[in-house]
């Protein structure tokens, strides 16, 4: 996974909106990257790899039995697209 791929996924998600339909479209475009959509309030334990207005993107390491958040791009196998809701 490259930084450019992450930025492309994030840009498309922001352009068309964060929802299940977008997630399906993104999965078709980057089938080798596992993608998850959630609320940013549900993510704990790592800093986002990318931060945009309305979206934080976290890296996921899925090499072990249980996927974990990571800050190491070289270990990342997936992304969490976390919607940031401004109060």
ROLOMI-160153 format. One record per residue (C-alpha): x negated, y negated, z negated; residue number from 1. Coordinates in steps of 0.2 Angstrom, whole numbers, plus 5000, padded with zeros to 4 digits. Layout:
<pt><xx>X</xx><yy>Y</yy><zz>Z</zz><n>NUM</n></pt>
...
REM end
This chain:
<pt><xx>5000</xx><yy>5000</yy><zz>5000</zz><n>1</n></pt>
<pt><xx>4994</xx><yy>4983</yy><zz>5004</zz><n>2</n></pt>
<pt><xx>4997</xx><yy>4965</yy><zz>4998</zz><n>3</n></pt>
<pt><xx>5004</xx><yy>4961</yy><zz>5015</zz><n>4</n></pt>
<pt><xx>5017</xx><yy>4975</yy><zz>5014</zz><n>5</n></pt>
<pt><xx>5022</xx><yy>4970</yy><zz>4996</zz><n>6</n></pt>
<pt><xx>5024</xx><yy>4952</yy><zz>5002</zz><n>7</n></pt>
<pt><xx>5034</xx><yy>4958</yy><zz>5017</zz><n>8</n></pt>
<pt><xx>5046</xx><yy>4968</yy><zz>5007</zz><n>9</n></pt>
<pt><xx>5048</xx><yy>4954</yy><zz>4995</zz><n>10</n></pt>
<pt><xx>5051</xx><yy>4941</yy><zz>5009</zz><n>11</n></pt>
<pt><xx>5065</xx><yy>4952</yy><zz>5017</zz><n>12</n></pt>
<pt><xx>5073</xx><yy>4955</yy><zz>5000</zz><n>13</n></pt>
<pt><xx>5074</xx><yy>4937</yy><zz>4997</zz><n>14</n></pt>
<pt><xx>5080</xx><yy>4933</yy><zz>5014</zz><n>15</n></pt>
<pt><xx>5094</xx><yy>4945</yy><zz>5015</zz><n>16</n></pt>
<pt><xx>5098</xx><yy>4946</yy><zz>4996</zz><n>17</n></pt>
<pt><xx>5095</xx><yy>4959</yy><zz>4983</zz><n>18</n></pt>
<pt><xx>5108</xx><yy>4973</yy><zz>4983</zz><n>19</n></pt>
<pt><xx>5109</xx><yy>4991</yy><zz>4987</zz><n>20</n></pt>
<pt><xx>5112</xx><yy>4988</yy><zz>5006</zz><n>21</n></pt>
<pt><xx>5095</xx><yy>4978</yy><zz>5007</zz><n>22</n></pt>
<pt><xx>5087</xx><yy>4992</yy><zz>4997</zz><n>23</n></pt>
<pt><xx>5092</xx><yy>5005</yy><zz>5009</zz><n>24</n></pt>
<pt><xx>5086</xx><yy>4994</yy><zz>5024</zz><n>25</n></pt>
<pt><xx>5069</xx><yy>4991</yy><zz>5015</zz><n>26</n></pt>
<pt><xx>5067</xx><yy>5010</yy><zz>5012</zz><n>27</n></pt>
<pt><xx>5070</xx><yy>5014</yy><zz>5030</zz><n>28</n></pt>
<pt><xx>5057</xx><yy>5001</yy><zz>5035</zz><n>29</n></pt>
<pt><xx>5044</xx><yy>5007</yy><zz>5022</zz><n>30</n></pt>
<pt><xx>5048</xx><yy>5025</yy><zz>5019</zz><n>31</n></pt>
<pt><xx>5031</xx><yy>5028</yy><zz>5011</zz><n>32</n></pt>
<pt><xx>5034</xx><yy>5016</yy><zz>4997</zz><n>33</n></pt>
<pt><xx>5046</xx><yy>5020</yy><zz>4983</zz><n>34</n></pt>
<pt><xx>5058</xx><yy>5006</yy><zz>4979</zz><n>35</n></pt>
<pt><xx>5068</xx><yy>5002</yy><zz>4964</zz><n>36</n></pt>
<pt><xx>5080</xx><yy>4987</yy><zz>4961</zz><n>37</n></pt>
<pt><xx>5084</xx><yy>4981</yy><zz>4944</zz><n>38</n></pt>
<pt><xx>5086</xx><yy>4965</yy><zz>4933</zz><n>39</n></pt>
<pt><xx>5070</xx><yy>4957</yy><zz>4927</zz><n>40</n></pt>
<pt><xx>5076</xx><yy>4958</yy><zz>4909</zz><n>41</n></pt>
<pt><xx>5075</xx><yy>4977</yy><zz>4910</zz><n>42</n></pt>
<pt><xx>5057</xx><yy>4977</yy><zz>4915</zz><n>43</n></pt>
<pt><xx>5044</xx><yy>4978</yy><zz>4901</zz><n>44</n></pt>
<pt><xx>5025</xx><yy>4981</yy><zz>4899</zz><n>45</n></pt>
<pt><xx>5017</xx><yy>4974</yy><zz>4915</zz><n>46</n></pt>
<pt><xx>5015</xx><yy>4957</yy><zz>4923</zz><n>47</n></pt>
<pt><xx>5023</xx><yy>4956</yy><zz>4940</zz><n>48</n></pt>
<pt><xx>5012</xx><yy>4957</yy><zz>4955</zz><n>49</n></pt>
<pt><xx>5022</xx><yy>4944</yy><zz>4964</zz><n>50</n></pt>
<pt><xx>5033</xx><yy>4931</yy><zz>4957</zz><n>51</n></pt>
<pt><xx>5046</xx><yy>4921</yy><zz>4967</zz><n>52</n></pt>
<pt><xx>5061</xx><yy>4911</yy><zz>4963</zz><n>53</n></pt>
<pt><xx>5074</xx><yy>4924</yy><zz>4959</zz><n>54</n></pt>
<pt><xx>5062</xx><yy>4939</yy><zz>4961</zz><n>55</n></pt>
<pt><xx>5048</xx><yy>4947</yy><zz>4952</zz><n>56</n></pt>
<pt><xx>5039</xx><yy>4962</yy><zz>4961</zz><n>57</n></pt>
<pt><xx>5031</xx><yy>4975</yy><zz>4950</zz><n>58</n></pt>
<pt><xx>5019</xx><yy>4989</yy><zz>4955</zz><n>59</n></pt>
<pt><xx>5023</xx><yy>5007</yy><zz>4950</zz><n>60</n></pt>
<pt><xx>5011</xx><yy>5021</yy><zz>4949</zz><n>61</n></pt>
<pt><xx>5019</xx><yy>5037</yy><zz>4953</zz><n>62</n></pt>
<pt><xx>5004</xx><yy>5049</yy><zz>4953</zz><n>63</n></pt>
<pt><xx>5008</xx><yy>5057</yy><zz>4936</zz><n>64</n></pt>
<pt><xx>5024</xx><yy>5066</yy><zz>4931</zz><n>65</n></pt>
<pt><xx>5032</xx><yy>5050</yy><zz>4925</zz><n>66</n></pt>
<pt><xx>5031</xx><yy>5034</yy><zz>4935</zz><n>67</n></pt>
<pt><xx>5023</xx><yy>5020</yy><zz>4926</zz><n>68</n></pt>
<pt><xx>5021</xx><yy>5001</yy><zz>4929</zz><n>69</n></pt>
<pt><xx>5003</xx><yy>4996</yy><zz>4934</zz><n>70</n></pt>
<pt><xx>4994</xx><yy>4981</yy><zz>4938</zz><n>71</n></pt>
<pt><xx>4982</xx><yy>4991</yy><zz>4949</zz><n>72</n></pt>
<pt><xx>4986</xx><yy>4989</yy><zz>4967</zz><n>73</n></pt>
<pt><xx>4975</xx><yy>5004</yy><zz>4972</zz><n>74</n></pt>
<pt><xx>4986</xx><yy>5015</yy><zz>4960</zz><n>75</n></pt>
<pt><xx>5003</xx><yy>5009</yy><zz>4966</zz><n>76</n></pt>
<pt><xx>5014</xx><yy>5020</yy><zz>4975</zz><n>77</n></pt>
<pt><xx>5030</xx><yy>5010</yy><zz>4973</zz><n>78</n></pt>
<pt><xx>5038</xx><yy>4994</yy><zz>4969</zz><n>79</n></pt>
<pt><xx>5051</xx><yy>4987</yy><zz>4957</zz><n>80</n></pt>
<pt><xx>5061</xx><yy>4973</yy><zz>4964</zz><n>81</n></pt>
<pt><xx>5067</xx><yy>4964</yy><zz>4949</zz><n>82</n></pt>
<pt><xx>5080</xx><yy>4950</yy><zz>4951</zz><n>83</n></pt>
<pt><xx>5077</xx><yy>4935</yy><zz>4940</zz><n>84</n></pt>
<pt><xx>5093</xx><yy>4927</yy><zz>4934</zz><n>85</n></pt>
<pt><xx>5090</xx><yy>4909</yy><zz>4929</zz><n>86</n></pt>
<pt><xx>5100</xx><yy>4904</yy><zz>4913</zz><n>87</n></pt>
REM end
